Amino acid sequence: MITIVYTLQEINDWQTRKPILKDILALNPVFWMNPNLKKMNETASLPFMREHIEEAELRWQRFAPYFKNEFPETADTNGVIESPLIRISHMKSRCFPGMTGDFHLKCDNELPIAGSIKARGGVYEVLQYAEQLALDAGMLHEDDYYDVFSSEQFKTFFSQYSIGVGSTGNLGLSIGIISAKLGFNVSVYMSTDAKQWKKDLLRAKGAEVLELEGDFSKAISAGREKTMADPNGYFVDDEDSKHLFLGYSVAALRLEKQLQQENISVNADHPLFVYLPCGVGGSPGGITFGLKQVFGDDVHCFFAEPTHSPSVLIGLATGEMDHVSVQDFGIDNRTEADGLAVGRPSRFATAISDQLVSGIYTMEDDELYRLLAILADSEKIYLEPSAAAGLIGPERIFPYIREHNIDPGNAIHIAWATGGSLVPEKDMQKFYNKGKSLI
């Protein structure tokens, strides 16, 4: 990793070259259109293709019997970990009365096991690691019935190995819960902005939680160093993981089926707009990659970041990618949206998103609280603050629609709700009360 410290003169020079930085550094909400967005037939070489997403989906299918055995909440779906897609018409009427297209919520806040979008990437990466260990040891063949992972033999085998992860909260939950269930020794390195209830839940599930002073970048660095010192250690690297990325990308195949079931077509006359809360950039980047593989140029993806943690926006807008952090520009990386409290973007995902994401908007914490309260009142759905970031998307991307001469009349809008179902009721009530006080 390259560490850069800018002088005041260099920061002023940056603002001259990239005028949007003036508003970003002033912590004002902004909307940025990606000048590097490519048509799918013009993209430079990408590390994956659709066939890789389909291979990842097959791994999920192989593990379905295991999930059905170990996680009762997946019994009704036969071990499939997926979330519903629902219309939020009342929210649309209240917030966007003039909007003609449909407005949907992708409810990853309801994903089994981890209660957040991290159940896709985090759980998937641990699965691929466990599968590879078992295959290499001759304990498993891919045509086996994967409920064998529930056996004491497998749990004893995995207890020889350790898994580490640095997290602001939700990724740690997904890694900790599935790793402990499989039998691994798992350590979660948590930044100071992680919520206490997430630390408590991880410990209750059998994970070791190490609390570190500093933000996400420091937690992930400490976790990486400690885990890799163990010869049997495996570190889930949110800044540079291909497996996390692929796990998230499978969501696109699932969404395609859900839209088909609702008789919703996505094409040039019926464009799809997707709004994704963004922290380090791995989950929104992976989903964007998958959606682009499925829907091509007819899908337009936007990331949403807090004004105090615009790490991917600064990385892309400056072209410096993961070589810069928000702290390099004097931004404090302090936000109530703990899942989005990331100062430096993903090395792996950001380089891909540079070609595929249509734009990024930033928003203040108070807006997140207002949106989650409005959603609760209008749809009886409760989210944690970071998960509400996509709900304002249809309003924020009007400049993009005008710039690209898109007819929004038949558009489909999807806000991706990234977490909330495991939040303790008293904490959720505090979120809601604060939101109501701000409306």
C-alpha positions as CSV (number, residue, x, y, z in Angstrom):
1,M,0.0,0.0,0.0
2,I,1.3,3.5,-0.9
3,T,0.9,6.1,1.8
4,I,0.6,9.7,0.6
5,V,0.6,12.8,2.8
6,Y,-0.5,15.9,0.9
7,T,0.7,19.4,1.8
8,L,-1.9,22.2,1.9
9,Q,-0.6,23.5,-1.5
10,E,-1.0,20.0,-3.0
11,I,-4.6,19.8,-1.7
12,N,-5.3,23.2,-3.2
13,D,-3.8,22.0,-6.5
14,W,-6.1,18.9,-6.4
15,Q,-9.1,21.1,-5.9
16,T,-8.1,23.2,-8.9
17,R,-7.8,20.1,-11.1
18,K,-10.9,18.4,-9.6
19,P,-13.4,21.2,-8.6
20,I,-15.8,18.7,-7.0
21,L,-13.2,18.2,-4.3
22,K,-14.0,21.7,-2.9
23,D,-17.5,20.5,-2.0
24,I,-16.3,17.1,-0.9
25,L,-13.7,18.6,1.4
26,A,-16.3,21.1,2.7
27,L,-18.4,18.0,3.6
28,N,-21.2,19.1,1.3
29,P,-23.4,16.4,-0.3
30,V,-22.4,16.0,-3.9
31,F,-23.3,14.0,-7.0
32,W,-20.4,12.8,-9.2
33,M,-20.9,11.3,-12.7
34,N,-18.2,8.9,-13.6
35,P,-16.3,10.1,-16.7
36,N,-14.6,6.7,-17.1
37,L,-17.9,4.8,-17.4
38,K,-17.6,2.4,-20.3
39,K,-20.1,0.6,-22.5
40,M,-19.8,-3.1,-21.8
41,N,-18.3,-3.8,-25.2
42,E,-15.6,-1.1,-24.5
43,T,-14.4,-2.2,-21.1
44,A,-10.8,-3.1,-20.7
45,S,-10.0,-6.6,-19.5
46,L,-12.0,-7.5,-16.4
47,P,-10.8,-10.2,-14.0
48,F,-14.0,-12.2,-14.2
49,M,-16.8,-13.1,-16.7
50,R,-20.3,-14.3,-16.2
51,E,-19.1,-17.9,-16.1
52,H,-17.2,-17.1,-12.9
53,I,-20.4,-15.8,-11.3
54,E,-22.2,-18.9,-12.4
55,E,-19.5,-21.1,-10.9
56,A,-19.9,-19.2,-7.6
57,E,-23.6,-19.8,-7.7
58,L,-22.9,-23.6,-8.1
59,R,-20.8,-23.4,-4.9
60,W,-23.7,-21.8,-3.1
61,Q,-26.0,-24.6,-4.3
62,R,-23.6,-27.3,-3.1
63,F,-23.6,-25.8,0.4
64,A,-27.5,-25.5,0.5
65,P,-27.9,-28.8,2.4
66,Y,-25.4,-27.6,5.0
67,F,-27.3,-24.3,5.5
68,K,-30.6,-26.1,5.8
69,N,-29.1,-28.3,8.5
70,E,-27.3,-25.6,10.5
71,F,-29.4,-22.5,10.1
72,P,-33.2,-23.2,10.6
73,E,-34.0,-19.8,9.1
74,T,-33.0,-21.2,5.7
75,A,-35.3,-24.2,5.9
76,D,-38.2,-22.6,3.9
77,T,-35.8,-21.8,1.1
78,N,-34.1,-25.2,1.1
79,G,-30.8,-23.7,2.3
80,V,-30.7,-20.8,-0.2
81,I,-29.5,-17.5,1.2
82,E,-31.5,-14.8,-0.5
83,S,-33.6,-11.7,0.2
84,P,-36.9,-10.5,-1.2
85,L,-37.4,-7.8,-3.7
86,I,-40.4,-5.7,-2.8
87,R,-42.2,-2.6,-4.1
88,I,-42.1,0.4,-1.8
89,S,-45.0,2.3,-3.3
90,H,-45.9,4.2,-0.2
91,M,-42.3,5.4,0.3
92,K,-42.2,6.4,-3.4
93,S,-45.4,8.4,-3.0
94,R,-44.1,10.2,0.0
95,C,-40.6,11.0,-1.2
96,F,-40.9,11.2,-5.0
97,P,-44.6,12.0,-5.8
98,G,-43.7,12.9,-9.4
99,M,-41.7,9.7,-10.2
100,T,-43.2,7.5,-12.8
101,G,-41.0,4.4,-12.6
102,D,-41.4,1.6,-10.1
103,F,-39.5,1.8,-6.8
104,H,-38.2,-1.4,-5.2
105,L,-36.3,-2.4,-2.1
106,K,-33.8,-5.2,-2.3
107,C,-34.0,-6.5,1.3
108,D,-30.6,-7.7,2.1
109,N,-31.3,-6.5,5.6
110,E,-33.3,-9.8,5.8
111,L,-30.5,-12.1,4.6
112,P,-30.2,-15.1,6.8
113,I,-27.2,-15.7,9.1
114,A,-25.7,-12.2,9.2
115,G,-28.7,-9.9,8.6
116,S,-26.8,-7.9,6.0
117,I,-25.4,-7.8,2.5
118,K,-22.2,-9.3,4.0
119,A,-23.9,-12.7,4.2
120,R,-23.2,-12.8,0.5
121,G,-19.5,-12.0,0.3
122,G,-18.3,-12.9,3.8
123,V,-20.1,-16.2,4.0
124,Y,-19.1,-17.1,0.5
125,E,-15.4,-16.5,1.0
126,V,-15.4,-18.8,4.1
127,L,-17.3,-21.5,2.2
128,Q,-14.7,-21.5,-0.7
129,Y,-11.9,-21.7,1.8
130,A,-13.5,-24.6,3.8
131,E,-14.3,-26.4,0.6
132,Q,-10.8,-26.1,-0.7
133,L,-9.3,-27.3,2.6
134,A,-11.6,-30.4,2.6
135,L,-10.9,-31.2,-1.0
136,D,-7.1,-30.9,-0.6
137,A,-7.3,-33.2,2.5
138,G,-9.2,-35.8,0.5
139,M,-12.2,-35.5,2.8
140,L,-14.5,-34.2,0.2
141,H,-15.5,-34.6,-3.5
142,E,-17.6,-32.0,-5.3
143,D,-20.3,-34.5,-6.0
144,D,-20.7,-35.3,-2.3
145,Y,-23.7,-34.2,-0.4
146,Y,-22.5,-31.2,1.6
147,D,-24.3,-31.8,4.8
148,V,-21.1,-33.6,5.7
149,F,-19.8,-30.2,6.8
150,S,-22.1,-30.5,9.8
151,S,-20.2,-33.6,11.0
152,E,-17.9,-33.6,14.0
153,Q,-15.2,-34.9,11.8
154,F,-15.2,-31.8,9.7
155,K,-15.5,-29.4,12.7
156,T,-12.5,-31.1,14.3
157,F,-10.6,-30.8,11.0
158,F,-11.3,-27.1,10.7
159,S,-10.4,-26.4,14.3
160,Q,-6.8,-26.7,13.2
161,Y,-7.2,-23.5,11.2
162,S,-7.8,-19.9,12.0
163,I,-9.6,-17.1,10.1
164,G,-9.2,-13.4,10.7
165,V,-11.0,-10.4,9.4
166,G,-10.9,-6.6,10.0
167,S,-14.4,-5.0,10.1
168,T,-16.5,-2.1,11.1
169,G,-19.2,-4.6,12.0
170,N,-21.3,-6.4,9.4
171,L,-18.5,-8.2,7.6
172,G,-17.2,-9.3,10.9
173,L,-20.6,-10.7,11.8
174,S,-20.8,-12.7,8.6
175,I,-17.3,-14.1,8.9
176,G,-17.5,-14.7,12.6
177,I,-20.8,-16.5,12.6
178,I,-20.1,-18.9,9.6
179,S,-16.5,-19.6,10.6
180,A,-17.4,-20.5,14.2
181,K,-20.2,-22.7,13.0
182,L,-17.9,-24.6,10.7
183,G,-15.4,-25.1,13.5
184,F,-12.7,-22.6,12.7
185,N,-10.9,-20.4,15.2
186,V,-12.0,-17.0,14.1
187,S,-10.8,-13.6,15.2
188,V,-12.6,-10.4,14.3
189,Y,-10.6,-7.1,14.5
190,M,-13.1,-4.4,15.1
191,S,-12.6,-0.6,14.7
192,T,-13.8,1.8,17.3
193,D,-16.9,2.8,15.3
194,A,-18.3,-0.8,15.4
195,K,-21.5,-1.1,17.5
196,Q,-21.3,-2.8,20.8
197,W,-24.1,-5.1,20.1
198,K,-22.3,-6.5,17.1
199,K,-19.3,-7.3,19.3
200,D,-21.5,-8.9,21.9
201,L,-23.3,-11.1,19.3
202,L,-20.0,-12.2,17.7
203,R,-18.7,-13.3,21.1
204,A,-21.9,-15.2,21.8
205,K,-21.5,-17.0,18.5
206,G,-18.0,-18.2,19.4
207,A,-15.8,-15.7,17.7
208,E,-12.9,-13.8,19.4
209,V,-13.4,-10.0,19.1
210,L,-10.4,-7.7,19.4
211,E,-11.2,-4.0,19.8
212,L,-8.7,-1.6,18.3
213,E,-8.3,2.1,18.5
214,G,-8.7,3.8,15.1
215,D,-10.8,3.2,12.0
216,F,-11.4,0.4,9.6
217,S,-8.0,0.7,7.8
218,K,-6.1,0.2,11.1
219,A,-8.3,-2.8,12.1
220,I,-7.8,-4.5,8.8
221,S,-4.0,-3.9,8.9
222,A,-3.7,-5.3,12.4
223,G,-5.9,-8.3,11.6
224,R,-3.9,-9.0,8.4
225,E,-0.6,-8.9,10.2
226,K,-1.7,-11.1,13.2
227,T,-3.5,-13.7,11.0
228,M,-0.8,-14.1,8.4
229,A,1.7,-14.8,11.2
230,D,-0.1,-18.1,11.8
231,P,0.9,-20.8,9.3
232,N,-2.7,-22.1,9.4
233,G,-4.1,-18.6,9.3
234,Y,-6.4,-17.3,6.5
235,F,-7.2,-13.6,6.3
236,V,-10.4,-12.3,4.7
237,D,-9.1,-9.1,3.1
238,D,-11.9,-6.6,2.5
239,E,-9.5,-4.3,0.7
240,D,-8.3,-6.9,-1.8
241,S,-10.5,-10.0,-2.0
242,K,-11.6,-11.7,-5.2
243,H,-13.7,-14.2,-3.3
244,L,-15.7,-11.6,-1.5
245,F,-16.3,-9.8,-4.8
246,L,-17.6,-13.0,-6.5
247,G,-19.8,-13.8,-3.6
248,Y,-21.5,-10.4,-3.9
249,S,-21.8,-10.7,-7.7
250,V,-24.1,-13.8,-7.5
251,A,-26.8,-11.4,-6.3
252,A,-27.3,-10.3,-9.9
253,L,-28.3,-13.8,-11.0
254,R,-30.8,-13.9,-8.2
255,L,-32.2,-10.5,-9.0
256,E,-32.6,-11.4,-12.6
257,K,-34.9,-14.3,-11.6
258,Q,-36.9,-12.1,-9.2
259,L,-37.5,-9.5,-11.9
260,Q,-38.6,-12.2,-14.3
261,Q,-41.0,-13.6,-11.7
262,E,-42.5,-10.1,-11.4
263,N,-42.7,-9.8,-15.2
264,I,-40.4,-6.9,-15.1
265,S,-38.3,-6.4,-18.2
266,V,-35.0,-4.6,-18.3
267,N,-34.0,-3.1,-21.6
268,A,-33.2,0.2,-23.3
269,D,-36.8,1.3,-22.9
270,H,-37.0,0.0,-19.4
271,P,-33.7,1.0,-17.8
272,L,-32.7,-0.3,-14.3
273,F,-31.3,2.1,-11.7
274,V,-29.7,0.6,-8.6
275,Y,-28.5,2.5,-5.6
276,L,-25.9,0.8,-3.4
277,P,-24.6,2.0,0.0
278,C,-20.8,2.0,-0.2
279,G,-18.0,1.5,2.4
280,V,-14.8,0.0,1.2
281,G,-16.5,-0.7,-2.2
282,G,-16.4,-4.5,-2.3
283,S,-20.1,-5.3,-2.0
284,P,-21.4,-2.5,-4.2
285,G,-18.6,-3.2,-6.7
286,G,-19.3,-6.9,-6.8
287,I,-23.0,-6.4,-7.3
288,T,-22.4,-3.8,-9.9
289,F,-20.1,-6.1,-11.8
290,G,-22.7,-8.9,-11.6
291,L,-25.5,-6.6,-12.8
292,K,-23.5,-5.4,-15.7
293,Q,-22.8,-9.0,-16.7
294,V,-26.5,-9.7,-16.6
295,F,-28.1,-6.5,-17.9
296,G,-25.3,-4.9,-19.8
297,D,-25.7,-1.2,-20.6
298,D,-29.4,-1.2,-19.5
299,V,-28.5,-1.1,-15.8
300,H,-27.1,2.0,-14.2
301,C,-25.5,1.6,-10.8
302,F,-24.8,4.3,-8.2
303,F,-22.8,4.2,-5.0
304,A,-23.9,6.2,-1.9
305,E,-21.4,7.3,0.7
306,P,-21.5,9.5,3.8
307,T,-20.1,13.0,3.4
308,H,-17.5,12.2,6.2
309,S,-16.4,8.9,4.5
310,P,-16.3,9.3,0.7
311,S,-13.4,6.9,0.2
312,V,-14.4,5.4,-3.1
313,L,-15.5,8.8,-4.5
314,I,-12.1,10.4,-3.7
315,G,-10.3,7.4,-5.1
316,L,-12.2,7.4,-8.3
317,A,-12.5,11.2,-8.8
318,T,-8.8,11.7,-8.3
319,G,-7.8,8.6,-10.2
320,E,-5.6,7.6,-7.3
321,M,-7.8,4.6,-6.3
322,D,-6.6,3.0,-3.1
323,H,-3.5,5.1,-2.9
324,V,-5.4,7.8,-1.1
325,S,-7.6,7.9,1.9
326,V,-10.2,10.5,3.1
327,Q,-7.8,11.4,6.0
328,D,-5.2,12.4,3.4
329,F,-7.6,15.2,2.5
330,G,-8.4,16.2,6.0
331,I,-11.7,14.4,6.3
332,D,-12.3,12.7,9.6
333,N,-14.1,9.4,8.5
334,R,-16.6,9.8,11.4
335,T,-20.2,8.7,10.6
336,E,-23.1,7.0,12.3
337,A,-23.3,4.8,9.3
338,D,-20.8,2.3,10.8
339,G,-20.8,0.0,7.8
340,L,-19.7,2.8,5.6
341,A,-17.1,4.3,7.9
342,V,-14.1,3.5,5.6
343,G,-11.3,5.8,4.9
344,R,-9.5,3.9,2.1
345,P,-11.2,2.1,-0.8
346,S,-10.7,-1.5,-1.9
347,R,-7.7,-2.0,-4.1
348,F,-9.4,-4.8,-6.1
349,A,-13.0,-3.6,-6.4
350,T,-12.3,0.1,-7.1
351,A,-10.3,-0.6,-10.2
352,I,-13.2,-2.5,-11.6
353,S,-15.9,0.0,-10.5
354,D,-13.9,2.7,-12.3
355,Q,-15.3,1.3,-15.5
356,L,-18.7,0.2,-14.4
357,V,-20.3,2.5,-11.8
358,S,-22.4,5.3,-13.3
359,G,-21.9,7.7,-10.4
360,I,-21.6,8.3,-6.7
361,Y,-23.5,10.6,-4.4
362,T,-22.8,11.6,-0.8
363,M,-25.2,12.4,2.0
364,E,-25.2,13.6,5.6
365,D,-26.0,11.3,8.5
366,D,-29.1,13.2,9.4
367,E,-30.5,12.3,6.0
368,L,-29.9,8.6,6.7
369,Y,-31.9,8.9,9.9
370,R,-34.8,10.8,8.2
371,L,-35.0,8.2,5.4
372,L,-35.0,5.2,7.8
373,A,-37.9,6.8,9.8
374,I,-39.9,7.6,6.6
375,L,-39.4,4.0,5.4
376,A,-40.6,2.6,8.8
377,D,-43.6,4.9,8.8
378,S,-44.6,4.2,5.2
379,E,-43.6,0.5,4.7
380,K,-43.1,-0.8,8.2
381,I,-39.5,-1.8,7.3
382,Y,-36.7,-1.0,9.7
383,L,-33.1,-0.5,8.6
384,E,-29.9,0.6,10.2
385,P,-28.6,4.0,9.1
386,S,-26.0,2.8,6.6
387,A,-28.7,0.7,4.8
388,A,-30.9,3.7,4.1
389,A,-28.4,5.4,1.9
390,G,-29.9,4.1,-1.4
391,L,-33.4,5.4,-0.6
392,I,-32.7,8.9,-1.8
393,G,-31.1,7.7,-5.1
394,P,-33.9,8.5,-7.5
395,E,-33.8,12.2,-6.5
396,R,-30.0,12.5,-6.6
397,I,-29.3,11.1,-10.0
398,F,-31.4,13.5,-12.1
399,P,-28.3,15.1,-13.6
400,Y,-27.2,11.7,-14.9
401,I,-30.6,11.1,-16.6
402,R,-30.5,14.4,-18.3
403,E,-26.8,14.0,-19.4
404,H,-27.5,10.6,-20.9
405,N,-30.9,11.5,-22.5
406,I,-32.6,8.7,-20.6
407,D,-36.4,8.6,-20.6
408,P,-37.2,7.8,-16.9
409,G,-40.9,7.1,-17.6
410,N,-40.5,3.3,-17.6
411,A,-37.5,3.1,-15.3
412,I,-37.1,0.5,-12.6
413,H,-35.4,1.8,-9.4
414,I,-33.9,-0.4,-6.7
415,A,-32.6,0.8,-3.4
416,W,-30.3,-1.9,-1.9
417,A,-31.0,-2.3,1.8
418,T,-27.8,-3.6,3.2
419,G,-28.5,-4.4,6.9
420,G,-30.7,-4.1,9.9
421,S,-32.6,-7.3,10.9
422,L,-30.1,-8.3,13.6
423,V,-30.1,-4.8,15.2
424,P,-31.5,-5.0,18.8
425,E,-34.9,-3.5,19.2
426,K,-33.8,-0.8,21.6
427,D,-31.1,0.3,19.2
428,M,-33.5,0.3,16.2
429,Q,-35.9,2.4,18.3
430,K,-33.2,4.9,18.9
431,F,-32.5,5.1,15.2
432,Y,-36.2,5.6,14.5
433,N,-36.7,8.2,17.2
434,K,-33.8,10.3,16.0
435,G,-35.1,10.1,12.4
436,K,-38.5,11.2,13.5
437,S,-37.0,14.2,15.4
438,L,-35.3,15.3,12.2
439,I,-38.3,15.1,9.9
